[in-house]
Amino acid sequence: MSALPALIAAIRNGDRRALARAITLLESTRPDHRAEAETLIEALQPFAGGSVRIGVSGPPGAGKSTFIEAFGQAGLERGRRIAVLAVDPGSKRQGGAILGDKTRMARLTRSPAAFIRPSSAAGSEGGVARRTREAIFLCEAAGFDAVLVETVGAGQSETAVAEMVDMVILVIPPAGGDELQGLKRGIVELSDLVLINKADGELLPLARRAEAEYKSALSLLRPRSAGWHAPVRAVSALEGTGIAEVWEDVERFRAARQASGLWVRHRAEQARSALWSEIDETLIRQFRDAPRVARRLGDVEAEVVQGKKSPRAAARALIALFLGESPD
């Protein structure tokens, strides 16, 4: 605990190494680290909230990292400070990230006005890491005014990112027809901007066709919010084509949401969602750690697996043990 005041001060001064240490503390599962992380968040939360939070999603191979580097560079040229929370697929056994976004965003990494943090998504759902929401707060407290959250892009539950960012950008490769049908509808409906990446060279005609198809498809969906119809734009992160216009889309989106009051209401709903997420996680952890439950859990699980007890009855019995009540 004695080192926390110095860590807090360093983060407020924009120290990127201190920010990285703080996020490591957030992600730790040690009880003492959890307590320190809670103190850290409480101390820095008053300084959070000033950034635009952008989720970047899309299927593997869409070029999300290449887009983020080009987009981040364009942001730096506009005088922004850019933080990137890159969520990599991780091993459920080891928990480590298996891809290194710092190696894929080499130019952005070198800028003192940028911060890139890869984290593992192992053990969490929704395409984001377990503590991404709080990591956003820390980045904001460190003075970064744009926080980009790159999701895994490798599953059906990518939509959790929408519950912690202001705007969702969907990056997809040039494709159409069957590929268009294969993209999960949930993330498309939650997207505020759709980018057809790799619109260059031989892929340019295909990208233009995909752009037209997505515009047609989105016209059939109900807008995520009143007053904003998600634009579809063909871009080339490799060549930089259309990237500056994406920043203009971000500014237009922010202005529209703030004017309507949706910006503030959306963040309030996110805070409520975060509260219940924390309640769920804390109760599950305390339930598993409770001695009375721990003593019986293995036997009860075996009874369920062997078909001797229904999952509902087993759950009710274990919860009764946890609460110190009679199973009946």
C-alpha positions in Angstrom: 0.0 0.0 0.0 2.9 2.4 0.8 3.9 2.5 -2.9 0.4 3.4 -4.1 0.6 7.2 -3.6 3.7 7.3 -5.7 2.1 5.2 -8.4 -1.0 7.4 -8.4 1.1 10.5 -8.8 3.1 9.0 -11.6 -0.1 8.0 -13.5 -1.5 11.5 -13.1 1.8 12.8 -14.6 1.3 10.6 -17.7 4.1 8.1 -16.8 3.5 5.2 -19.2 5.5 2.7 -17.2 3.5 3.5 -14.1 0.3 3.0 -16.1 1.5 -0.4 -17.3 2.3 -1.4 -13.7 -1.2 -0.3 -12.6 -2.9 -2.3 -15.3 -0.9 -5.4 -14.2 -2.1 -4.8 -10.7 -5.7 -4.6 -11.9 -5.3 -7.9 -13.7 -3.8 -9.8 -10.8 -6.0 -12.3 -9.0 -4.1 -12.1 -5.7 -6.4 -10.9 -2.8 -3.9 -8.2 -1.7 -3.5 -7.0 -5.2 -7.3 -6.8 -5.6 -7.5 -4.5 -2.5 -4.7 -2.3 -3.8 -6.3 -2.1 -7.3 -9.6 -1.0 -5.7 -7.9 1.7 -3.8 -6.1 2.8 -7.0 -9.3 3.0 -9.0 -11.1 4.9 -6.2 -8.3 7.5 -6.1 -8.1 8.0 -9.9 -11.8 7.7 -10.9 -12.4 11.5 -10.4 -9.8 12.2 -13.1 -11.3 9.7 -15.6 -14.1 10.3 -18.1 -12.5 12.9 -20.4 -11.7 10.7 -23.3 -13.6 9.3 -26.3 -13.7 5.6 -25.9 -13.7 3.6 -29.1 -14.1 -0.1 -29.6 -12.6 -1.6 -32.7 -14.0 -5.0 -33.6 -14.0 -7.3 -36.6 -13.1 -10.8 -37.7 -9.6 -12.1 -37.8 -7.7 -11.0 -40.8 -9.6 -7.7 -41.2 -6.5 -5.7 -40.4 -7.7 -4.2 -37.1 -4.1 -3.7 -35.8 -3.0 -2.1 -39.0 -6.1 0.2 -39.0 -5.5 1.1 -35.3 -1.9 2.1 -36.0 -2.9 4.2 -39.0 -5.8 5.7 -37.1 -3.6 6.4 -34.1 -1.0 8.1 -36.1 -3.6 10.3 -37.7 -4.9 11.1 -34.2 -1.4 12.0 -33.0 -1.1 14.4 -35.9 -4.3 16.0 -34.6 -2.7 16.5 -31.2 -4.4 13.7 -29.5 -2.9 11.3 -26.9 -3.8 7.8 -27.9 -4.1 4.7 -25.6 -4.7 1.3 -27.1 -5.9 -1.6 -25.0 -5.4 -4.6 -27.4 -7.1 -7.7 -26.3 -5.4 -10.8 -27.6 -6.7 -14.4 -27.6 -5.1 -16.2 -24.7 -4.6 -19.8 -23.5 -7.2 -20.8 -21.0 -4.6 -23.0 -19.4 -1.8 -20.4 -19.1 -3.8 -17.2 -19.4 -1.1 -15.4 -21.4 -1.5 -13.4 -24.5 -0.3 -15.2 -27.5 -0.1 -12.3 -29.9 1.9 -9.2 -29.4 0.1 -6.0 -30.7 3.1 -3.9 -29.7 5.1 -5.7 -32.5 2.2 -5.0 -35.0 2.0 -1.3 -34.1 5.7 -0.5 -34.0 5.4 3.1 -35.1 2.7 4.0 -32.7 4.6 2.3 -29.8 7.5 4.7 -30.4 5.5 7.8 -29.8 5.6 9.3 -26.3 2.0 10.4 -26.8 0.8 6.8 -27.3 0.4 3.9 -25.0 -0.3 0.3 -26.1 -1.2 -2.5 -23.7 -1.9 -6.1 -24.9 -3.9 -8.2 -22.4 -5.2 -11.7 -22.6 -8.9 -12.5 -23.0 -8.4 -15.9 -21.5 -11.1 -16.7 -19.0 -13.4 -13.8 -20.1 -16.1 -13.5 -22.6 -17.2 -10.7 -25.0 -14.0 -10.2 -26.8 -12.4 -8.0 -24.0 -10.1 -8.7 -21.1 -11.5 -9.1 -17.6 -10.4 -5.6 -16.4 -10.6 -3.6 -19.6 -13.3 -1.2 -18.2 -11.0 -0.2 -15.3 -8.0 0.0 -17.6 -9.9 2.6 -19.6 -10.3 4.7 -16.4 -6.6 4.5 -15.7 -5.7 5.6 -19.2 -8.0 8.6 -18.9 -6.5 9.5 -15.5 -3.1 9.4 -17.2 -4.2 12.1 -19.7 -5.0 10.0 -22.8 -7.9 11.6 -24.6 -8.7 8.7 -27.0 -8.8 5.2 -25.7 -9.1 2.4 -28.3 -10.2 -1.1 -27.3 -9.3 -3.7 -29.9 -11.3 -6.8 -29.4 -10.3 -10.4 -30.0 -12.5 -10.7 -33.1 -12.6 -14.5 -32.8 -16.0 -15.5 -31.4 -19.7 -15.0 -31.2 -19.7 -12.9 -28.0 -17.9 -9.7 -29.3 -20.7 -7.5 -28.1 -19.4 -6.8 -24.6 -17.2 -4.1 -25.9 -20.3 -1.9 -26.6 -21.0 -1.8 -22.8 -17.7 0.0 -22.1 -17.1 2.3 -25.0 -18.8 5.3 -26.5 -18.5 4.2 -30.2 -18.0 0.9 -31.9 -16.1 0.7 -35.1 -16.4 -2.5 -37.1 -13.5 -3.3 -39.4 -14.0 -6.0 -42.0 -12.1 -7.2 -45.0 -13.4 -6.9 -48.6 -16.1 -9.6 -48.9 -19.7 -10.0 -49.9 -22.4 -12.6 -50.5 -21.8 -15.6 -48.2 -19.2 -13.7 -46.3 -21.6 -10.9 -45.6 -24.2 -13.5 -44.3 -21.5 -15.1 -42.1 -20.7 -11.9 -40.1 -22.6 -12.1 -36.8 -25.5 -9.7 -36.8 -25.1 -8.7 -33.1 -21.9 -6.8 -33.6 -23.2 -5.2 -36.9 -26.2 -3.9 -35.1 -24.1 -2.4 -32.3 -21.6 -0.8 -34.7 -21.6 3.0 -35.1 -19.2 3.0 -38.1 -18.4 0.1 -40.5 -15.1 0.2 -42.3 -14.3 -2.0 -45.3 -10.5 -2.2 -44.9 -7.9 -3.2 -47.5 -9.5 -1.0 -50.2 -6.4 -0.9 -52.3 -4.7 -2.7 -55.2 -6.6 -5.7 -56.6 -9.0 -5.7 -53.7 -10.3 -2.2 -54.4 -13.2 -3.3 -56.6 -14.2 -6.0 -54.1 -14.0 -3.4 -51.3 -16.3 -1.1 -53.2 -18.8 -3.8 -53.9 -18.7 -4.8 -50.2 -19.2 -1.2 -49.2 -22.4 -1.1 -51.3 -23.7 -4.4 -49.9 -23.2 -3.3 -46.3 -24.9 0.0 -46.9 -27.8 -1.9 -48.3 -27.8 -4.3 -45.3 -27.6 -1.6 -42.7 -30.4 0.3 -44.2 -32.7 -2.6 -43.2 -31.5 -2.5 -39.6 -32.9 -0.2 -36.9 -30.3 2.5 -36.0 -28.5 2.0 -32.7 -29.5 5.5 -31.6 -31.8 8.2 -32.9 -30.1 10.7 -35.2 -27.2 8.5 -36.2 -27.1 6.1 -39.1 -23.9 4.1 -39.1 -21.8 5.2 -42.1 -20.1 2.6 -44.2 -16.7 3.6 -45.6 -14.1 1.8 -47.7 -10.6 2.6 -46.4 -7.0 1.4 -46.7 -5.1 1.3 -43.5 -2.0 0.3 -45.4 -2.1 3.3 -47.7 -3.8 5.7 -45.2 -6.8 6.3 -47.6 -9.9 7.4 -45.7 -8.3 7.3 -42.3 -8.5 11.1 -41.6 -12.2 10.9 -42.5 -12.7 8.3 -39.8 -11.6 10.9 -37.2 -14.2 13.3 -38.7 -16.8 10.6 -38.2 -15.8 10.2 -34.6 -16.1 13.9 -34.0 -19.5 14.1 -35.7 -20.7 11.1 -33.7 -19.6 12.6 -30.4 -21.2 16.0 -31.2 -24.5 14.3 -32.2 -24.6 12.2 -29.0 -23.7 15.0 -26.7 -26.3 17.3 -28.3 -29.0 14.7 -27.8 -27.9 13.9 -24.2 -27.2 10.2 -25.2 -23.5 10.5 -24.5 -24.1 11.1 -20.8 -27.0 8.6 -20.5 -25.0 5.9 -22.3 -22.2 6.2 -19.8 -24.6 6.2 -16.9 -26.1 2.9 -18.2 -22.6 1.5 -18.6 -21.8 2.4 -14.9 -25.0 0.5 -13.9 -24.0 -2.5 -16.0 -20.5 -2.4 -14.4 -22.0 -2.4 -10.9 -24.0 -5.6 -11.6 -21.0 -7.2 -13.3 -18.9 -6.6 -10.2 -21.7 -8.0 -8.0 -21.9 -11.1 -10.1 -18.1 -11.7 -10.1 -17.7 -11.0 -6.4 -20.6 -13.3 -5.4 -19.3 -16.1 -7.6 -15.8 -15.8 -6.1 -17.1 -15.7 -2.5 -19.4 -18.6 -3.2 -16.5 -20.8 -4.5 -14.2 -19.7 -1.7 -16.7 -20.4 1.1 -15.4 -23.4 3.2 -18.9 -25.1 3.4 -19.3 -24.9 -0.3 -15.8 -26.0 -1.1 -16.1 -29.1 1.0 -19.2 -30.3 -0.9 -18.6 -28.8 -4.4 -16.7 -31.7 -5.8 -19.2 -34.4 -4.6 -22.2 -32.4 -5.8 -20.6 -31.8 -9.2 -19.9 -35.6 -9.5 -23.6 -36.3 -8.6 -24.7 -33.9 -11.4 -22.3 -35.4 -13.9 -23.5 -39.0 -13.1 -27.1 -37.9 -13.4 -27.9 -38.6 -9.7 -29.0 -35.0 -9.1 -30.4 -32.3 -11.4 -28.3 -29.1 -11.9 -31.2 -27.1 -10.4 -31.4 -29.1 -7.2 -27.7 -29.2 -6.9 -27.4 -25.5 -7.3 -30.2 -24.9 -4.7 -28.4 -27.1 -2.2 -25.1 -25.4 -2.6 -26.6 -22.0 -2.4 -28.3 -23.0 0.8 -25.0 -24.2 2.2 -23.4 -20.8 1.2 -26.2 -18.9 3.0 -26.2 -21.2 6.0 -29.7 -22.3 5.4 -31.4 -25.7 5.2 -31.4 -27.2 1.7 -35.1 -27.8 2.0 
